[in-house]
Amino acid sequence: MTNYHNPVLLQESVDGLNIKSDGIYVDVTFGGGGHSREILNRLGESGRLYAFDQDEDALENTINDDRFVLINENFRYIKQFLKFYGVRKVDGILADFGVSSHQFDKAERGFSTRFEADLDMRMNQRNTLSAYEVVNKYTYDDLRKVLFEYGDLRNANAMANVIIVAREESPIKTTEQLKETLKKFLPNHKEHKILAQIYQAIRIEVNQEIQVIKEFLAQVPELLEEGGRLSAISYHSLEDRLVKRYIRAGQFEGEPEKDFYGNIEVPFKKVGGLKVPSREEIKVNNRARSAKLRVAEKI
């Protein structure tokens, strides 16, 4: 097992898949391969596991197993790439959203508030949109919207304005320069918390994380066999709300569809209640503290 990423809610999320030894499964967020290894441990010789990760660094963790295929792509393209491998239906899909420990710990990637680095934050380093573009090229309205909607920052208007004024003098190139630019919004007792919200907002925009999750979830009902399971781990309310609503209503907004007789038509039934990490797990891996696991079964 590598130190690339500590898999959160490992047993609970894989238990949620209710694995059949000869089934076909997908881990859409491979990372360090912790969840994938656990799935493979429970599969028989004829079982298959496909994994996705858009970060080229994750390829170094690939698993040498004939039952396993690692696809270096964003999981928003899950249906397209499974079809390429001749797979149209699967028995279970596991998703562990958010940023890997490796991405946080590798200073030059620019994900962490702990290090000085270029403004980057790309999960896929082949993408052209980086944190630099968001901070230096976005309009006032777009910046304000990113900070407010994805960071839940009440000072989003003022922050956006300060960034616009500062970048007119010279571009904001590093995380340290961004921190310095927004210094007046970072009181000592709350600096880390507010910085984390700012970074989260920019990172979600750079990686289109909310849109990606929506596109992914919309494909899941068609991919799962009847009785197949979705096991999804979220780390902030925006992600969890999407998963919760889609499981409950089969859509992200409004009320679920109804048939001619007024019966609600949804693709899933909820399996068990919301699961969160134990105190013991949080003690070992502090990044697990905000994790929420929801499991659903295809009807």
KEVEX-284137 format. One record per atom (N, C-alpha, C): atom name; residue in one letter; x negated, y, z. Coordinates in steps of 0.02 Angstrom, whole numbers, plus 50000, padded with zeros to 5 digits. Last residue first. Layout:
at/aa/X/Y/Z
CA/A/X/Y/Z .
...
//
This chain:
at/aa/X/Y/Z
N/I/51641/50009/49552 .
CA/I/51705/49975/49555 .
C/I/51719/49941/49488 .
N/K/51480/50009/49619 .
CA/K/51521/50020/49558 .
C/K/51584/49977/49563 .
N/E/51448/50076/49779 .
CA/E/51455/50016/49737 .
C/E/51501/50032/49678 .
N/A/51325/50175/49866 .
CA/A/51391/50166/49834 .
C/A/51389/50105/49789 .
N/V/51248/50257/50002 .
CA/V/51251/50197/49959 .
C/V/51321/50191/49931 .
N/R/51136/50382/50057 .
CA/R/51205/50363/50042 .
C/R/51204/50305/49992 .
N/L/51028/50452/50175 .
CA/L/51039/50398/50128 .
C/L/51114/50384/50119 .
N/K/50927/50591/50201 .
CA/K/50995/50563/50208 .
C/K/51006/50511/50154 .
N/A/50791/50673/50285 .
CA/A/50817/50624/50237 .
C/A/50887/50600/50254 .
N/S/50723/50758/50367 .
CA/S/50784/50785/50335 .
C/S/50817/50735/50287 .
N/R/50612/50682/50415 .
CA/R/50662/50709/50462 .
C/R/50727/50734/50429 .
N/A/50507/50633/50345 .
CA/A/50570/50596/50340 .
C/A/50627/50630/50376 .
N/R/50394/50701/50376 .
CA/R/50431/50723/50316 .
C/R/50497/50687/50307 .
N/N/50338/50634/50482 .
CA/N/50378/50693/50497 .
C/N/50419/50716/50437 .
N/N/50318/50479/50518 .
CA/N/50319/50517/50455 .
C/N/50366/50577/50463 .
N/V/50322/50440/50651 .
CA/V/50268/50415/50608 .
C/V/50261/50457/50544 .
N/K/50436/50505/50694 .
CA/K/50374/50513/50732 .
C/K/50314/50493/50689 .
N/I/50531/50456/50607 .
CA/I/50513/50527/50603 .
C/I/50448/50540/50639 .
N/E/50539/50324/50653 .
CA/E/50515/50337/50585 .
C/E/50492/50410/50578 .
N/E/50591/50345/50782 .
CA/E/50526/50313/50774 .
C/E/50496/50328/50705 .
N/R/50715/50397/50758 .
CA/R/50666/50440/50791 .
C/R/50595/50412/50782 .
N/S/50766/50344/50592 .
CA/S/50763/50337/50665 .
C/S/50712/50386/50693 .
N/P/50846/50434/50458 .
CA/P/50790/50399/50488 .
C/P/50794/50396/50564 .
N/V/51022/50401/50421 .
CA/V/50965/50447/50429 .
C/V/50908/50409/50463 .
N/K/51163/50365/50320 .
CA/K/51107/50340/50361 .
C/K/51052/50392/50362 .
N/L/51339/50371/50313 .
CA/L/51276/50406/50302 .
C/L/51222/50378/50348 .
N/G/51413/50204/50306 .
CA/G/51412/50276/50318 .
C/G/51345/50307/50300 .
N/G/51466/50082/50180 .
CA/G/51440/50104/50245 .
C/G/51441/50180/50252 .
N/V/51484/50130/50020 .
CA/V/51463/50071/50059 .
C/V/51432/50096/50124 .
N/K/51618/50194/49922 .
CA/K/51564/50206/49970 .
C/K/51548/50142/50007 .
N/K/51643/50149/49754 .
CA/K/51668/50149/49823 .
C/K/51608/50157/49869 .
N/F/51654/50237/49594 .
CA/F/51619/50205/49651 .
C/F/51664/50195/49711 .
N/P/51725/50304/49497 .
CA/P/51683/50246/49476 .
C/P/51654/50206/49534 .
N/V/51901/50340/49517 .
CA/V/51831/50355/49532 .
C/V/51788/50293/49516 .
N/E/52053/50401/49505 .
CA/E/52008/50359/49466 .
C/E/51936/50381/49481 .
N/I/52195/50395/49609 .
CA/I/52129/50425/49597 .
C/I/52084/50376/49559 .
N/N/52359/50386/49543 .
CA/N/52303/50353/49578 .
C/N/52237/50386/49559 .
N/G/52463/50436/49470 .
CA/G/52437/50478/49525 .
C/G/52382/50445/49565 .
N/Y/52498/50367/49360 .
CA/Y/52537/50354/49420 .
C/Y/52512/50394/49480 .
N/F/52404/50403/49265 .
CA/F/52474/50420/49253 .
C/F/52516/50414/49316 .
N/D/52261/50444/49372 .
CA/D/52293/50411/49315 .
C/D/52366/50432/49312 .
N/K/52152/50584/49406 .
CA/K/52206/50538/49426 .
C/K/52237/50507/49364 .
N/E/51988/50639/49455 .
CA/E/52038/50624/49403 .
C/E/52091/50577/49432 .
N/P/51956/50738/49605 .
CA/P/51946/50681/49560 .
C/P/52003/50672/49510 .
N/E/51934/50920/49604 .
CA/E/51966/50858/49629 .
C/E/51956/50801/49580 .
N/G/51778/51015/49600 .
CA/G/51850/51003/49596 .
C/G/51873/50936/49621 .
N/E/51620/50950/49541 .
CA/E/51664/51005/49562 .
C/E/51736/50982/49560 .
N/F/51562/50831/49506 .
CA/F/51526/50875/49552 .
C/F/51568/50933/49578 .
N/Q/51637/50664/49507 .
CA/Q/51619/50728/49476 .
C/Q/51589/50774/49529 .
N/G/51678/50559/49580 .
CA/G/51657/50545/49512 .
C/G/51642/50608/49472 .
N/A/51710/50576/49714 .
CA/A/51758/50600/49664 .
C/A/51738/50584/49592 .
N/R/51614/50514/49797 .
CA/R/51684/50520/49819 .
C/R/51732/50534/49762 .
N/I/51495/50519/49726 .
CA/I/51519/50455/49751 .
C/I/51594/50459/49767 .
N/Y/51489/50655/49703 .
CA/Y/51494/50610/49646 .
C/Y/51519/50541/49668 .
N/R/51480/50709/49833 .
CA/R/51538/50725/49791 .
C/R/51546/50675/49734 .
N/K/51355/50653/49873 .
CA/K/51416/50642/49912 .
C/K/51479/50653/49869 .
N/V/51266/50707/49778 .
CA/V/51274/50634/49785 .
C/V/51341/50618/49819 .
N/L/51282/50846/49802 .
CA/L/51294/50817/49735 .
C/L/51308/50742/49740 .
N/R/51242/50855/49936 .
CA/R/51311/50874/49916 .
C/R/51329/50844/49848 .
N/D/51108/50821/49930 .
CA/D/51155/50776/49965 .
C/D/51227/50791/49945 .
N/E/51052/50932/49861 .
CA/E/51049/50863/49834 .
C/E/51104/50820/49864 .
N/L/51084/51035/49952 .
CA/L/51103/51040/49881 .
C/L/51104/50971/49849 .
N/S/51026/50998/50075 .
CA/S/51100/50997/50067 .
C/S/51122/51000/49995 .
N/H/50886/50886/50051 .
CA/H/50916/50950/50071 .
C/H/50989/50950/50048 .
N/Y/50854/50756/50022 .
CA/Y/50815/50790/50073 .
C/Y/50840/50860/50090 .
N/S/50922/50589/49990 .
CA/S/50918/50662/49978 .
C/S/50881/50695/50036 .
N/I/50927/50434/49915 .
CA/I/50901/50471/49972 .
C/I/50891/50544/49952 .
N/A/51040/50310/49863 .
CA/A/51010/50376/49849 .
C/A/50990/50412/49913 .
N/S/51083/50174/49777 .
CA/S/51056/50190/49842 .
C/S/51016/50255/49834 .
N/L/51212/50093/49696 .
CA/L/51170/50152/49694 .
C/L/51149/50166/49766 .
N/R/51246/49925/49637 .
CA/R/51239/49975/49690 .
C/R/51194/50034/49670 .
N/G/51377/49828/49557 .
CA/G/51308/49853/49562 .
C/G/51305/49912/49610 .
N/G/51507/49799/49536 .
CA/G/51478/49774/49598 .
C/G/51405/49795/49607 .
N/E/51479/49796/49364 .
CA/E/51531/49798/49416 .
C/E/51502/49765/49479 .
N/E/51318/49871/49327 .
CA/E/51367/49816/49321 .
C/E/51421/49826/49374 .
N/L/51277/50038/49284 .
CA/L/51285/49986/49335 .
C/L/51336/49933/49315 .
N/L/51286/50130/49179 .
CA/L/51229/50084/49182 .
C/L/51239/50026/49231 .
N/E/51397/50207/49199 .
CA/E/51394/50169/49137 .
C/E/51339/50116/49140 .
N/P/51367/50269/49323 .
CA/P/51424/50223/49317 .
C/P/51421/50179/49255 .
N/V/51246/50348/49290 .
CA/V/51244/50289/49333 .
C/V/51304/50243/49325 .
N/Q/51254/50467/49224 .
CA/Q/51240/50407/49184 .
C/Q/51246/50342/49224 .
N/A/51273/50562/49320 .
CA/A/51326/50555/49270 .
C/A/51316/50492/49227 .
N/L/51151/50560/49389 .
CA/L/51210/50531/49420 .
C/L/51266/50518/49370 .
N/F/51069/50630/49292 .
CA/F/51056/50561/49312 .
C/F/51119/50528/49339 .
N/E/51125/50758/49288 .
CA/E/51121/50718/49226 .
C/E/51111/50644/49242 .
N/K/51108/50794/49424 .
CA/K/51175/50791/49394 .
C/K/51175/50747/49332 .
N/I/50968/50792/49434 .
CA/I/51008/50746/49475 .
C/I/51079/50739/49447 .
N/V/50937/50895/49343 .
CA/V/50912/50827/49331 .
C/V/50954/50777/49370 .
N/Q/50992/51007/49405 .
CA/Q/51018/50986/49340 .
C/Q/50998/50914/49326 .
N/I/50909/51011/49518 .
CA/I/50981/51003/49526 .
C/I/51012/50978/49461 .
N/E/50777/51028/49464 .
CA/E/50795/50970/49505 .
C/E/50870/50958/49511 .
N/Q/50692/51095/49377 .
CA/Q/50763/51088/49360 .
C/Q/50795/51031/49400 .
N/N/50566/51129/49414 .
CA/N/50578/51059/49395 .
C/N/50650/51043/49378 .
N/V/50579/51265/49443 .
CA/V/50525/51242/49398 .
C/V/50542/51172/49371 .
N/E/50683/51263/49539 .
CA/E/50692/51296/49474 .
C/E/50641/51269/49424 .
N/I/50623/51197/49645 .
CA/I/50684/51169/49616 .
C/I/50696/51198/49547 .
N/R/50516/51286/49671 .
CA/R/50503/51217/49649 .
C/R/50564/51186/49616 .
N/I/50583/51399/49719 .
CA/I/50544/51404/49657 .
C/I/50532/51334/49628 .
N/A/50642/51345/49836 .
CA/A/50683/51377/49784 .
C/A/50646/51378/49717 .
N/Q/50531/51300/49909 .
CA/Q/50583/51252/49888 .
C/Q/50623/51281/49830 .
N/Y/50465/51420/49936 .
CA/Y/50433/51369/49894 .
C/Y/50485/51320/49867 .
N/I/50562/51479/50020 .
CA/I/50541/51513/49958 .
C/I/50510/51462/49910 .
N/Q/50566/51386/50125 .
CA/Q/50627/51400/50086 .
C/Q/50610/51432/50019 .
N/A/50435/51398/50172 .
CA/A/50458/51333/50147 .
C/A/50521/51341/50104 .
N/L/50438/51529/50218 .
CA/L/50395/51511/50162 .
C/L/50417/51445/50130 .
N/I/50525/51511/50326 .
CA/I/50546/51553/50269 .
C/I/50504/51539/50208 .
N/K/50447/51425/50409 .
CA/K/50515/51407/50387 .
C/K/50536/51446/50325 .
N/H/50329/51499/50432 .
CA/H/50327/51434/50399 .
C/H/50395/51415/50370 .
N/E/50378/51618/50499 .
CA/E/50341/51620/50435 .
C/E/50343/51554/50398 .
N/K/50439/51643/50616 .
CA/K/50479/51609/50565 .
C/K/50442/51601/50499 .
N/H/50355/51709/50701 .
CA/H/50390/51651/50729 .
C/H/50431/51613/50677 .
N/N/50305/51816/50615 .
CA/N/50263/51762/50642 .
C/N/50301/51699/50663 .
N/P/50408/51854/50473 .
CA/P/50389/51865/50542 .
C/P/50352/51804/50570 .
N/L/50407/51887/50321 .
CA/L/50381/51828/50355 .
C/L/50360/51843/50427 .
N/F/50432/51995/50244 .
CA/F/50489/51951/50256 .
C/F/50470/51890/50298 .
N/K/50312/52054/50222 .
CA/K/50358/52088/50267 .
C/K/50421/52047/50283 .
N/K/50249/51968/50126 .
CA/K/50228/51970/50196 .
C/K/50279/52000/50243 .
N/L/50257/51945/49993 .
CA/L/50319/51940/50031 .
C/L/50307/51944/50107 .
N/T/50125/51958/49950 .
CA/T/50177/52001/49920 .
C/T/50240/52003/49963 .
N/E/50065/51853/50019 .
CA/E/50046/51922/50035 .
C/E/50099/51971/50010 .
N/K/50122/51744/49951 .
CA/K/50131/51752/50024 .
C/K/50118/51824/50045 .
N/L/50069/51766/49825 .
CA/L/50141/51768/49834 .
C/L/50158/51779/49908 .
N/Q/49934/51750/49853 .
CA/Q/49957/51815/49829 .
C/Q/50033/51822/49837 .
N/E/49935/51614/49886 .
CA/E/49915/51663/49936 .
C/E/49938/51733/49917 .
N/T/49970/51553/49767 .
CA/T/50017/51548/49823 .
C/T/50000/51600/49877 .
N/T/49927/51663/49628 .
CA/T/49915/51609/49676 .
C/T/49968/51609/49731 .
N/K/49964/51769/49543 .
CA/K/49937/51707/49514 .
C/K/49933/51649/49563 .
N/I/50054/51896/49491 .
CA/I/50047/51857/49553 .
C/I/50027/51786/49531 .
N/P/49980/52028/49392 .
CA/P/50017/51964/49399 .
C/P/50004/51931/49466 .
N/S/49996/52198/49450 .
CA/S/49955/52144/49424 .
C/S/49992/52078/49436 .
N/E/50104/52291/49444 .
CA/E/50034/52313/49454 .
C/E/49985/52261/49430 .
N/E/50214/52212/49426 .
CA/E/50203/52265/49378 .
C/E/50132/52293/49383 .
N/R/50219/52131/49536 .
CA/R/50191/52102/49474 .
C/R/50181/52154/49419 .
N/A/50280/52216/49632 .
CA/A/50210/52194/49640 .
C/A/50181/52169/49575 .
N/V/50412/52230/49583 .
CA/V/50369/52289/49592 .
C/V/50295/52269/49594 .
N/I/50456/52096/49588 .
CA/I/50457/52134/49524 .
C/I/50409/52193/49528 .
N/I/50445/52069/49727 .
CA/I/50405/52031/49678 .
C/I/50400/52069/49612 .
N/V/50541/52158/49778 .
CA/V/50470/52165/49797 .
C/V/50425/52128/49748 .
N/N/50658/52102/49721 .
CA/N/50638/52171/49705 .
C/N/50564/52182/49720 .
N/A/50665/51978/49782 .
CA/A/50658/51982/49709 .
C/A/50633/52051/49688 .
N/M/50684/52020/49915 .
CA/M/50625/51982/49896 .
C/M/50612/51987/49821 .
N/A/50810/52082/49908 .
CA/A/50751/52122/49926 .
C/A/50687/52086/49905 .
N/N/50889/51969/49873 .
CA/N/50889/52030/49833 .
C/N/50825/52070/49844 .
N/A/50864/51875/49978 .
CA/A/50846/51860/49909 .
C/A/50841/51922/49866 .
N/N/50884/51867/50114 .
CA/N/50848/51926/50088 .
C/N/50830/51918/50015 .
N/R/50936/51742/50136 .
CA/R/50981/51799/50141 .
C/R/50950/51863/50114 .
N/L/50909/51600/50047 .
CA/L/50874/51657/50077 .
C/L/50919/51718/50077 .
N/D/50924/51472/49994 .
CA/D/50971/51495/50046 .
C/D/50940/51554/50085 .
N/G/50856/51424/49889 .
CA/G/50818/51432/49951 .
C/G/50861/51454/50009 .
N/Y/50943/51417/49784 .
CA/Y/50902/51358/49797 .
C/Y/50862/51363/49862 .
N/E/51013/51540/49786 .
CA/E/51049/51477/49777 .
C/E/51008/51416/49798 .
N/F/50913/51640/49812 .
CA/F/50974/51635/49852 .
C/F/51005/51565/49847 .
N/L/50811/51619/49719 .
CA/L/50795/51624/49790 .
C/L/50857/51614/49834 .
N/V/50885/51620/49597 .
CA/V/50844/51562/49617 .
C/V/50833/51562/49692 .
N/K/50939/51752/49600 .
CA/K/50984/51693/49599 .
C/K/50947/51630/49622 .
N/R/50824/51829/49593 .
CA/R/50869/51836/49652 .
C/R/50913/51773/49657 .
N/L/50779/51792/49466 .
CA/L/50738/51780/49526 .
C/L/50782/51780/49588 .
N/D/50883/51840/49384 .
CA/D/50867/51769/49385 .
C/D/50826/51750/49448 .
N/D/50878/51979/49411 .
CA/D/50939/51940/49424 .
C/D/50925/51865/49430 .
N/Y/50747/52013/49369 .
CA/Y/50768/52023/49438 .
C/Y/50828/51979/49455 .
N/T/50683/51883/49260 .
CA/T/50713/51948/49273 .
C/T/50732/51953/49348 .
N/Y/50525/51796/49261 .
CA/Y/50598/51797/49270 .
C/Y/50622/51868/49283 .
N/K/50386/51805/49261 .
CA/K/50422/51818/49198 .
C/K/50498/51823/49208 .
N/N/50326/51775/49384 .
CA/N/50301/51832/49345 .
C/N/50343/51850/49283 .
N/V/50391/51665/49442 .
CA/V/50374/51724/49483 .
C/V/50358/51785/49440 .
N/V/50403/51576/49333 .
CA/V/50462/51596/49372 .
C/V/50448/51661/49409 .
N/E/50268/51562/49293 .
CA/E/50318/51591/49247 .
C/E/50379/51616/49286 .
N/Y/50214/51500/49408 .
CA/Y/50187/51564/49383 .
C/Y/50239/51598/49339 .
N/A/50277/51379/49417 .
CA/A/50296/51430/49466 .
C/A/50270/51499/49444 .
N/S/50308/51337/49242 .
CA/S/50276/51328/49307 .
C/S/50300/51382/49355 .
N/L/50352/51261/49094 .
CA/L/50377/51305/49147 .
C/L/50343/51288/49214 .
N/T/50297/51157/49020 .
CA/T/50270/51225/49011 .
C/T/50292/51272/49067 .
N/N/50246/50992/49074 .
CA/N/50297/51044/49064 .
C/N/50265/51113/49058 .
N/R/50148/50906/49109 .
CA/R/50153/50922/49037 .
C/R/50204/50976/49024 .
N/Q/50160/50877/49241 .
CA/Q/50109/50927/49223 .
C/Q/50106/50942/49148 .
N/N/50300/50866/49327 .
CA/N/50273/50840/49264 .
C/N/50224/50893/49238 .
N/M/50311/50948/49435 .
CA/M/50308/50876/49447 .
C/M/50280/50840/49386 .
N/R/50233/51101/49461 .
CA/R/50264/51057/49411 .
C/R/50256/50984/49432 .
N/M/50174/51198/49544 .
CA/M/50234/51163/49568 .
C/M/50268/51119/49515 .
N/D/50095/51335/49529 .
CA/D/50109/51281/49482 .
C/D/50175/51247/49498 .
N/L/49993/51459/49562 .
CA/L/50065/51448/49563 .
C/L/50082/51397/49508 .
N/D/49842/51392/49630 .
CA/D/49877/51427/49577 .
C/D/49951/51412/49583 .
N/A/49827/51396/49812 .
CA/A/49823/51362/49747 .
C/A/49854/51407/49694 .
N/E/49797/51366/49981 .
CA/E/49797/51416/49927 .
C/E/49787/51378/49862 .
N/F/49909/51266/50083 .
CA/F/49848/51277/50044 .
C/F/49855/51336/49997 .
N/R/50030/51253/50149 .
CA/R/49968/51249/50189 .
C/R/49906/51268/50150 .
N/T/50141/51247/50074 .
CA/T/50128/51312/50104 .
C/T/50061/51312/50140 .
N/S/50126/51148/49924 .
CA/S/50124/51155/49997 .
C/S/50109/51226/50019 .
N/F/50118/51141/49787 .
CA/F/50182/51126/49819 .
C/F/50184/51146/49892 .
N/G/50001/51155/49710 .
CA/G/50038/51215/49730 .
C/G/50105/51203/49763 .
N/R/49906/51067/49666 .
CA/R/49972/51063/49634 .
C/R/50018/51121/49655 .
N/E/49792/51079/49742 .
CA/E/49794/51114/49678 .
C/E/49861/51111/49642 .
N/A/49814/50994/49856 .
CA/A/49816/51067/49861 .
C/A/49828/51101/49794 .
N/K/49909/50865/49884 .
CA/K/49858/50883/49834 .
C/K/49861/50959/49825 .
N/D/50016/50850/49968 .
CA/D/49949/50847/49997 .
C/D/49893/50867/49948 .
N/F/50132/50853/49890 .
CA/F/50123/50902/49944 .
C/F/50050/50907/49966 .
N/Q/50107/50743/49809 .
CA/Q/50114/50809/49778 .
C/Q/50106/50864/49830 .
N/H/50103/50641/49906 .
CA/H/50044/50655/49866 .
C/H/50048/50725/49836 .
N/S/50234/50636/49951 .
CA/S/50182/50658/49997 .
C/S/50119/50678/49959 .
N/S/50345/50700/49822 .
CA/S/50307/50647/49855 .
C/S/50255/50676/49902 .
N/V/50500/50787/49835 .
CA/V/50429/50789/49819 .
C/V/50392/50732/49855 .
N/G/50665/50729/49782 .
CA/G/50618/50773/49816 .
C/G/50546/50763/49794 .
N/F/50746/50565/49803 .
CA/F/50736/50631/49773 .
C/F/50682/50671/49810 .
N/D/50747/50414/49764 .
CA/D/50720/50448/49824 .
C/D/50699/50517/49800 .
N/A/50858/50292/49709 .
CA/A/50831/50359/49697 .
C/A/50809/50389/49763 .
N/L/50892/50137/49633 .
CA/L/50869/50172/49693 .
C/L/50839/50239/49673 .
N/I/51018/50035/49569 .
CA/I/50973/50092/49555 .
C/I/50957/50126/49621 .
N/G/51066/49872/49509 .
CA/G/51056/49921/49563 .
C/G/51007/49974/49543 .
N/D/51089/49797/49398 .
CA/D/51124/49777/49459 .
C/D/51115/49827/49517 .
N/V/51124/49865/49233 .
CA/V/51080/49845/49287 .
C/V/51121/49831/49350 .
N/K/51135/49864/49053 .
CA/K/51168/49860/49119 .
C/K/51118/49837/49172 .
N/R/51046/49873/48950 .
CA/R/51106/49915/48948 .
C/R/51143/49917/49014 .
N/V/50885/49860/48890 .
CA/V/50926/49853/48951 .
C/V/50986/49901/48946 .
N/G/50787/49871/48795 .
CA/G/50839/49822/48784 .
C/G/50885/49812/48843 .
N/Y/50703/49976/48810 .
CA/Y/50678/49911/48834 .
C/Y/50732/49856/48829 .
N/F/50785/50076/48763 .
CA/F/50724/50061/48725 .
C/F/50695/49993/48745 .
N/K/50874/50081/48869 .
CA/K/50898/50055/48805 .
C/K/50838/50035/48761 .
N/L/50795/50146/48961 .
CA/L/50815/50076/48975 .
C/L/50838/50043/48910 .
N/F/50788/50271/48899 .
CA/F/50728/50229/48903 .
C/F/50743/50157/48922 .
N/Q/50923/50317/48903 .
CA/Q/50886/50315/48840 .
C/Q/50826/50267/48844 .
N/K/50953/50315/49040 .
CA/K/50990/50273/48994 .
C/K/50951/50262/48928 .
N/I/50858/50410/49096 .
CA/I/50861/50340/49117 .
C/I/50895/50295/49065 .
N/Y/50818/50541/49090 .
CA/Y/50823/50504/49026 .
C/Y/50831/50429/49039 .
N/R/50800/50586/49214 .
CA/R/50859/50613/49180 .
C/R/50871/50576/49114 .
N/F/50679/50540/49260 .
CA/F/50736/50494/49264 .
C/F/50801/50523/49236 .
N/N/50542/50571/49152 .
CA/N/50591/50598/49199 .
C/N/50653/50553/49200 .
N/E/50415/50443/49131 .
CA/E/50465/50491/49106 .
C/E/50509/50515/49163 .
N/N/50335/50318/49116 .
CA/N/50309/50384/49134 .
C/N/50354/50439/49104 .
N/I/50388/50171/49187 .
CA/I/50401/50216/49130 .
C/I/50383/50288/49151 .
N/L/50333/50011/49223 .
CA/L/50333/50081/49246 .
C/L/50338/50127/49185 .
N/V/50402/49854/49254 .
CA/V/50384/49902/49201 .
C/V/50388/49972/49231 .
N/F/50386/49685/49315 .
CA/F/50387/49758/49328 .
C/F/50366/49798/49267 .
N/R/50360/49554/49313 .
CA/R/50431/49572/49319 .
C/R/50441/49648/49320 .
N/D/50224/49538/49315 .
CA/D/50259/49527/49251 .
C/D/50332/49548/49253 .
N/D/50127/49656/49394 .
CA/D/50178/49604/49405 .
C/D/50217/49598/49340 .
N/N/50041/49769/49463 .
CA/N/50024/49716/49415 .
C/N/50070/49656/49427 .
N/I/50103/49930/49474 .
CA/I/50102/49863/49506 .
C/I/50090/49810/49452 .
N/T/50025/50093/49482 .
CA/T/50065/50042/49449 .
C/T/50053/49972/49479 .
N/N/49963/50203/49530 .
CA/N/49990/50157/49580 .
C/N/50029/50099/49548 .
N/E/49930/50284/49426 .
CA/E/49875/50249/49459 .
C/E/49900/50197/49510 .
N/L/50045/50349/49395 .
CA/L/50028/50291/49354 .
C/L/49971/50250/49385 .
N/A/50055/50464/49468 .
CA/A/50088/50403/49495 .
C/A/50069/50340/49456 .
N/D/49999/50562/49390 .
CA/D/49961/50538/49448 .
C/D/49989/50471/49474 .
N/E/50101/50598/49303 .
CA/E/50049/50553/49278 .
C/E/50006/50525/49335 .
N/D/50267/50603/49344 .
CA/D/50201/50627/49365 .
C/D/50148/50577/49345 .
N/Q/50386/50542/49319 .
CA/Q/50361/50589/49268 .
C/Q/50290/50613/49283 .
N/D/50431/50377/49337 .
CA/D/50398/50433/49370 .
C/D/50367/50477/49317 .
N/F/50533/50232/49357 .
CA/F/50520/50295/49322 .
C/F/50478/50341/49367 .
N/A/50539/50054/49335 .
CA/A/50529/50113/49377 .
C/A/50513/50173/49333 .
N/Y/50626/49902/49336 .
CA/Y/50601/49957/49295 .
C/Y/50595/50018/49341 .
N/L/50619/49733/49370 .
CA/L/50620/49800/49400 .
C/L/50588/49849/49351 .
N/R/50703/49575/49370 .
CA/R/50666/49627/49334 .
C/R/50673/49693/49371 .
N/G/50699/49396/49405 .
CA/G/50721/49465/49418 .
C/G/50678/49514/49380 .
N/S/50646/49271/49393 .
CA/S/50682/49297/49334 .
C/S/50710/49367/49345 .
N/E/50587/49248/49517 .
CA/E/50545/49249/49456 .
C/E/50581/49279/49396 .
N/G/50675/49360/49630 .
CA/G/50647/49296/49609 .
C/G/50609/49304/49544 .
N/L/50648/49498/49743 .
CA/L/50669/49471/49678 .
C/L/50638/49403/49666 .
N/R/50592/49551/49854 .
CA/R/50658/49518/49862 .
C/R/50684/49488/49797 .
N/N/50477/49611/49814 .
CA/N/50473/49559/49866 .
C/N/50537/49519/49872 .
N/L/50529/49711/49732 .
CA/L/50496/49652/49701 .
C/L/50489/49594/49751 .
N/I/50571/49801/49832 .
CA/I/50620/49770/49787 .
C/I/50591/49707/49756 .
N/E/50447/49835/49886 .
CA/E/50496/49802/49929 .
C/E/50550/49768/49886 .
N/R/50388/49899/49778 .
CA/R/50357/49838/49805 .
C/R/50407/49799/49848 .
N/S/50475/50011/49764 .
CA/S/50469/49960/49711 .
C/S/50440/49895/49736 .
N/H/50448/50084/49880 .
CA/H/50515/50055/49870 .
C/H/50513/49999/49817 .
N/G/50310/50114/49852 .
CA/G/50332/50080/49914 .
C/G/50400/50047/49906 .
N/G/50251/50186/49749 .
CA/G/50274/50118/49736 .
C/G/50300/50080/49796 .
N/G/50222/50317/49755 .
CA/G/50170/50271/49776 .
C/G/50190/50199/49769 .
N/G/50334/50353/49628 .
CA/G/50286/50382/49675 .
C/G/50229/50335/49691 .
N/F/50466/50320/49570 .
CA/F/50416/50270/49589 .
C/F/50365/50295/49641 .
N/T/50615/50342/49556 .
CA/T/50566/50388/49586 .
C/T/50508/50345/49614 .
N/V/50703/50247/49514 .
CA/V/50693/50305/49470 .
C/V/50641/50354/49496 .
N/D/50701/50084/49499 .
CA/D/50678/50132/49549 .
C/D/50661/50195/49510 .
N/V/50820/49964/49456 .
CA/V/50783/50023/49434 .
C/V/50766/50066/49495 .
N/Y/50844/49788/49418 .
CA/Y/50848/49847/49461 .
C/Y/50804/49904/49434 .
N/I/50931/49641/49389 .
CA/I/50891/49694/49356 .
C/I/50900/49758/49396 .
N/G/50923/49480/49478 .
CA/G/50953/49542/49454 .
C/G/50903/49589/49419 .
N/D/50897/49362/49541 .
CA/D/50888/49363/49468 .
C/D/50914/49428/49437 .
N/S/50924/49388/49675 .
CA/S/50856/49368/49656 .
C/S/50844/49372/49581 .
N/K/51007/49538/49714 .
CA/K/51014/49469/49691 .
C/K/50946/49448/49662 .
N/I/51015/49655/49848 .
CA/I/50978/49626/49791 .
C/I/50994/49552/49779 .
N/N/51081/49774/49899 .
CA/N/51110/49707/49903 .
C/N/51080/49662/49847 .
N/L/51043/49904/49911 .
CA/L/51050/49878/49843 .
C/L/51080/49808/49841 .
N/G/51024/49924/50047 .
CA/G/51084/49952/50015 .
C/G/51096/49926/49945 .
N/D/50896/49876/50068 .
CA/D/50954/49836/50092 .
C/D/51018/49858/50056 .
N/V/50831/49989/50022 .
CA/V/50827/49928/49982 .
C/V/50882/49879/50003 .
N/S/50863/50080/50124 .
CA/S/50880/50096/50054 .
C/S/50879/50034/50010 .
N/E/50816/50014/50240 .
CA/E/50887/50032/50234 .
C/E/50907/50045/50161 .
N/Q/50677/50001/50219 .
CA/Q/50720/49941/50226 .
C/Q/50793/49958/50212 .
N/L/50643/50145/50203 .
CA/L/50624/50091/50157 .
C/L/50671/50031/50160 .
N/L/50654/50279/50239 .
CA/L/50712/50234/50245 .
C/L/50703/50172/50200 .
N/V/50523/50329/50129 .
CA/V/50570/50346/50182 .
C/V/50629/50297/50181 .
N/P/50357/50286/50097 .
CA/P/50427/50277/50078 .
C/P/50473/50288/50138 .
N/N/50231/50399/50085 .
CA/N/50262/50355/50135 .
C/N/50336/50346/50117 .
N/H/50117/50401/49951 .
CA/H/50182/50424/49976 .
C/H/50208/50374/50028 .
N/Y/49981/50370/49946 .
CA/Y/50009/50418/49898 .
C/Y/50075/50446/49924 .
N/N/49913/50275/50010 .
CA/N/49934/50332/50051 .
C/N/49967/50386/50008 .
N/T/49971/50111/49956 .
CA/T/49930/50170/49952 .
C/T/49954/50223/50001 .
N/M/49958/49940/50000 .
CA/M/50000/50000/50000 .
C/M/49956/50062/50000 .
//
